[in-house]
Amino acid sequence: MVLKRKQNEKLAEIFGDRLLTEKHELILSALDVGSLPKQVGWLMNTTPDAIVQPLTPEEISALYKFAQKEKVPLVPRGAGTSGYGGAIPRKGGVVVDTRRMNNILEVDEENLIIIVEPGISWANLQFELNKKGLDIRCYPSSGLSATIGGWVAQGGDGIGSLKYGNINENVVMLEVVLPTGKIVKTKDIDLFCDTEGILGIITKVTLKIKTLMPMKVIVSSFEENYQMVLAIEKILEDGPLPFTIKFEESKYTDLKKAIWEGEKPFPIPAHHCSLMVVYEGDEEEIEEGIKVVEEVTEMYRGVVYGDDVAEHEWHDRYYPMKIKKKGPTLVVGQAFAPLENLVAILDDFQFEQASAKAGIDGYVNSKTGVTMMGYFLEDERRHFYMLSWSQSFVIFKIAQRHGGHVHSTGIWFANYASQYFGKQRLSRIRSAKLTWDKNEISNPGKIFAYWLPFILRIGKYFMWIFFDLFRNGWGRIAPILLKWLQNVPPLKWMLRWGRAHSPWPMQFGIGCCMVDGAAGIAPRWDFERFGMLPLFGPRQTDVLWISGSLTKKMAPRLRRIYEQMPEPKFVIAFGQCVASGGLFWEGYSLATPPDKIVPVDVYLPGCPPKPADFIRAHLILQNKIRAGTTHWQQKYENQDAMGMMQ
């Protein structure tokens, strides 16, 4: 839309010189942290018609009354550091830039409560609080510029959320101007946190704070993803709860190494994933935490670095996107995921993005979950950038495959609103929207705009096809077309039947159980009558037998052998020792259970299991293959052909 002269005059009457209408000023609010392809302009008008900079809730109230009368969309905006389109106009209108409302209104040092306006940045708030011996409890990695109101409206977690919860758990009360123009104070956090301003504009935030405490940072690195994730789980289990834990997979650390400008060599070895653990509290608690991290790192064959590396990594927490130097464009995606599935997610990402300049970092946000950012280096000046931009959906699709979900909805993931909010909460939000904003004035096109995500969902499949063709040629597209044919039911059933009745196992025997497995190969039991052909090389087999007490020293060898096996591939674990440690379960060197290292399809108990049990385990595996429920089939075969390209 285009504002009429009288409409501009009315806005000027309310805001004076805080009304911006010049094109070079407006274009800055047409984007957030993501670089949108110009083709997005075919679907919506992301450039606002005006920007206003209010100073008081009363000005915003007057603005809402004007907007309702004139049917002018309003889009609240902080610093625009999200990548979901929540702060981007969808059909022009007026952007409400709240950054001039940046005052600290009240600090309650006794009850550790603070009242602030929405436009102050997290870094500035922290700086002012630190002067008083106080501190914020959690903040986003974009905290140098991200505003209080922006993160509250966007929702999510970040640095400190492991100990203090997400932003919703740290908000006590809000002052909000509703789309009707009414100014209200509310503790109904569920209606206004995460909802991106569709129910009103936040004008005051009452936050929990904490006393300023000593902190200690420790950084370590590991050769393999599973070692890093096992270390995270062990640190959470054995030590005091850290303030935050940040992880970086190896492709991301390699990108950091590529832009390293320090005088000394980059400290983290090539292809290592890294871990930053931060403790706060008294000296005893910090020392206990650091000791646990050092012991766990040694346990999983990692490397601990000195205070200089820790100081550098802590400083860099605000700059995760500096790898953009290798771009020149950075395409970003984000997702929540269960901690227990993090190994599978990182392995999938590294397999699928092996040829791409891409990486993942993230934070542990609870004892069971993580938030991940996926980064993809591209060049928006190329004609085919629209195809590259589809990479922003990759990290979510991989996380979703392993029980994860979107980090926010915005424009691009509005069709996942029910999954993100839950049906009951979304119903409350919809009811409030219909009550207060029937004209769709307040940030229209967010959360409930299904048509645009639907078009994107259809279009991104074709983008993925052409992007893969553009990047890798027909050699990559041909297997995808073949996979479509393999998903035709009669052929799929034939392939499953063939795989089930021709398993070629290989022994990874590090205990006595494999003696009985070897007996099964002998003439009396004759495994071969079931189609089994035991071999002794990973490149010729598709079933891996594991037995015995799996130690941390043997775990990398197990993983390496598994990776050498051709796909499809399946795993059977024999005996109590490999499942739980058996007689040696208290041993300090155990790496059980093995499904943290390789995906196990069948566990067979026994001490030792007999040859007949080995046959029974294979019959169970055959049934799972025919049903399509093995780990490999759930990951690849049951995934649609488009999913292969993500």
Secondary structure as GFF3:
##gff-version 3
##sequence-region A 1 646
A	DSSP	alpha_helix	5	15	.	.	.	ID=ss1
A	DSSP	three_ten_helix	16	18	.	.	.	ID=ss2
A	DSSP	beta_strand	19	20	.	.	.	ID=ss3
A	DSSP	alpha_helix	23	26	.	.	.	ID=ss4
A	DSSP	three_ten_helix	27	30	.	.	.	ID=ss5
A	DSSP	three_ten_helix	38	42	.	.	.	ID=ss6
A	DSSP	beta_strand	50	52	.	.	.	ID=ss7
A	DSSP	alpha_helix	57	70	.	.	.	ID=ss8
A	DSSP	beta_strand	74	77	.	.	.	ID=ss9
A	DSSP	beta_strand	94	97	.	.	.	ID=ss10
A	DSSP	beta_strand	104	108	.	.	.	ID=ss11
A	DSSP	beta_strand	113	116	.	.	.	ID=ss12
A	DSSP	alpha_helix	122	131	.	.	.	ID=ss13
A	DSSP	beta_strand	134	136	.	.	.	ID=ss14
A	DSSP	alpha_helix	148	154	.	.	.	ID=ss15
A	DSSP	alpha_helix	161	164	.	.	.	ID=ss16
A	DSSP	three_ten_helix	167	170	.	.	.	ID=ss17
A	DSSP	beta_strand	171	177	.	.	.	ID=ss18
A	DSSP	beta_strand	183	186	.	.	.	ID=ss19
A	DSSP	alpha_helix	189	192	.	.	.	ID=ss20
A	DSSP	beta_strand	201	211	.	.	.	ID=ss21
A	DSSP	beta_strand	215	222	.	.	.	ID=ss22
A	DSSP	alpha_helix	225	238	.	.	.	ID=ss23
A	DSSP	beta_strand	244	248	.	.	.	ID=ss24
A	DSSP	alpha_helix	250	258	.	.	.	ID=ss25
A	DSSP	beta_strand	273	280	.	.	.	ID=ss26
A	DSSP	alpha_helix	283	299	.	.	.	ID=ss27
A	DSSP	beta_strand	303	304	.	.	.	ID=ss28
A	DSSP	alpha_helix	307	315	.	.	.	ID=ss29
A	DSSP	three_ten_helix	316	318	.	.	.	ID=ss30
A	DSSP	three_ten_helix	320	326	.	.	.	ID=ss31
A	DSSP	beta_strand	329	338	.	.	.	ID=ss32
A	DSSP	three_ten_helix	339	341	.	.	.	ID=ss33
A	DSSP	alpha_helix	342	352	.	.	.	ID=ss34
A	DSSP	beta_strand	358	364	.	.	.	ID=ss35
A	DSSP	beta_strand	369	378	.	.	.	ID=ss36
A	DSSP	alpha_helix	385	389	.	.	.	ID=ss37
A	DSSP	three_ten_helix	390	393	.	.	.	ID=ss38
A	DSSP	alpha_helix	394	401	.	.	.	ID=ss39
A	DSSP	beta_strand	405	406	.	.	.	ID=ss40
A	DSSP	three_ten_helix	414	416	.	.	.	ID=ss41
A	DSSP	alpha_helix	417	421	.	.	.	ID=ss42
A	DSSP	alpha_helix	423	436	.	.	.	ID=ss43
A	DSSP	alpha_helix	451	472	.	.	.	ID=ss44
A	DSSP	alpha_helix	474	486	.	.	.	ID=ss45
A	DSSP	alpha_helix	489	500	.	.	.	ID=ss46
A	DSSP	beta_strand	505	509	.	.	.	ID=ss47
A	DSSP	alpha_helix	513	521	.	.	.	ID=ss48
A	DSSP	three_ten_helix	527	530	.	.	.	ID=ss49
A	DSSP	three_ten_helix	538	540	.	.	.	ID=ss50
A	DSSP	beta_strand	543	547	.	.	.	ID=ss51
A	DSSP	alpha_helix	555	564	.	.	.	ID=ss52
A	DSSP	beta_strand	570	574	.	.	.	ID=ss53
A	DSSP	alpha_helix	576	580	.	.	.	ID=ss54
A	DSSP	three_ten_helix	582	584	.	.	.	ID=ss55
A	DSSP	three_ten_helix	594	596	.	.	.	ID=ss56
A	DSSP	beta_strand	602	604	.	.	.	ID=ss57
A	DSSP	alpha_helix	611	627	.	.	.	ID=ss58
A	DSSP	alpha_helix	631	632	.	.	.	ID=ss59
A	DSSP	pi_helix	633	637	.	.	.	ID=ss60
A	DSSP	three_ten_helix	641	645	.	.	.	ID=ss61
###
